[in-house]
Amino acid sequence: MANDTQVYWLTQDSFDRLTAEKEALIANRPVIAAEINERREEGDLKENAGYHAAREQQGQEEARIRQLDDLLATAQVGETPTETGVALVGSVVRAYYNGDEDTKETFLVGTRGEGSGKDDLEIYSPESPLGKAILGAKISGPREHTAPNGTTVSVTIVTAEPYQS
C-alpha cells in the first residue's frame, strides 16, 4: 500500500511559530462564538451583516486550524542548515535555468509555512522535480530535471545560503 502522505519540512522555529498560530486561533474560538451570539441577538439574520461576517471569520479560522493540524501532524522538523554553498532543505538558493544567466531566480528549498511570509521568496518543496534535482548539490555545473510539463530543464546553482527569518 502506497503512502500518499505529504511530508512537510520545517525548521524548529517555523514549527514553533505555526504551533503558536494554531494555539492562538483555538484560544480565539470563544471570542468568535460570543460575537456570533451577540450578533444573533440583534434580530433578523437575513440582513445582519455583522452576524454573517462573524460566521465567515469563524469558518476561515476553523479552516486554518485544520490546515495547521494537517501540516504540523506530518511535519519533519529539522534545523536550519549552517552550511553555505550547498542546496539543502532550509537553504535560500539563487540559480539560473538552461544556461541563461538572465533567468536567475532566488528561492527557498522547503515547505510553504517555512518562510516567515515577510519576504517574497518562492518556495520549492524538496519533493518537487526541481527540489529533488538540486538537493545536496554544490555550486558547480548544471543539474537536469524533468519539469511537470515534460521538458528537461537544466539548473545551475549560483549561491546557496541558510535561510534567515
N, C-alpha and C positions, 0 to 999 in steps of 0.2 A: 504494500500500500504506500503510495507516494505521500510525502509530507509537503503540503502546499502552504504551510505557514511561513509568512514572510518574517525574516529576522531583521530587526531594526538595530543598527549600530549606533550607540550613543556614548558620549563621554559621561563620566560621573557627574560633572557639572550640569550637563543637559538633562540627564536622568533626574537629578535633584530639582532642577528648575521646573520640569514638566510635572513631577510629583507634587510640588508646591502649588502649581497652577490648578491641578486636579483637586487638591485639598481645599483650595480657596473657592472653587466652583461648588464643591459639595457643601462647604460651610455657608454659601450664599443661598442654598435651597430654601431655608425658612424665610429669608428676606423676600424672595420672589413669590413664594406661596402666600405670604402676608399681603404683598402688593396685589396679587390676583384676587384674594378675598376682599380686600378693601375696594378694589375697582368693581367687583361683582356686586357689592352692596349699593353701588351708585345707581343701579336700576337696569334699564333696557340694554341687554348685552349686544344686540344687533348694531347699535350705534355708539358703543362705548369704546372709543379708540384706546383709552388707557388700559382697559382690560385686555384688548387684543394685542397691544404692544407688550404687556407683561407676559401673556401666554407665548408670544413669539420669542421673547427673550428666554423664557423657561425652556422652550424647545431647542433653541440654539445652544444653551448651556448644557442641557442633557446630552445633546449630540456630541458636544466637545468632550464631555466626561466619558462617553462611550468610546470616542476616538482615542483619548488618552489611555483608557483602560486597555484597549487592544494594543496600542503601541508599547506601553510600559510592560505588559504581560509577555511580550515577545522580544523585549529589548535585550541585546547583548551589550553589557556595559564594559567599556574599556577606557584606558587612559588616553588622553590626547598625546599623539606622538611627539617625541622631542627631537627626533632625527630630521635633519633637513636634507634635501636633495633626493628623497625617496617618496614616491606616492604611496601613502598609507591611509587607512581609514582615519579621518580627522585631519588630513592634510589639505591645505589650500594649494591647488596646482594651477600653474599657468602653462598652457600648451597651445600648439597650433596643429592644423589638420592638412593632410595631403601635401606636405612640403610647402605650403603657402603661409609665410610668416604674417601676412596681413589678416589671417583668420585667428589670431591669438585670442584665447578665452581664459578667464580665471574662474575656477570653480572649486567647490568643496567636495571631497570624497567622503560621503557619509549618508545620513538619513535626514529627510525633512524633519525639522524639530531640533536637529543638531545645532544649526546656526541660531544665533540669538534673534534673527529677524531684523536686526539693526542695519545689516549690510545687504547689498543686492547680489550676493553670491548665488550663482546657480548651484544646485546640489545634485550630484550624481551618485546613485547607490553603488556600493562596491559589487552588487549583484547585477548591475546593468552591463550591457556589452562593453561600453567604454570603461566602466569601473573594473571589470574583470581583466580587460586588456592592460590597464596601467597599474593595477595593484601590485606593489612591490617593485615597480620599475624605477630605475635611477635616471638621472638626467643623462641621456645618451641618444642613441639612434631611435628611429621611429618604431612604433609597435602598431600592428594592424588588428582591427576587429571588424566584425560584420554588423552594420547598423541595422535597426529594425526594418528598414525598407529593403534590406538585402544587399546593399552596396558595401564594398570593402572600403574602410576608412583607415588612413594612416594617421597616427597621432604622435607628436614629438613633444616631450616634456621639456619646458624651459626652466621652470623652478617648481619646487615642492617645499612648502614650509608648514610647520604645525599651525593649526587654526588657533587664533587668539580671539576669544569672545569679548 
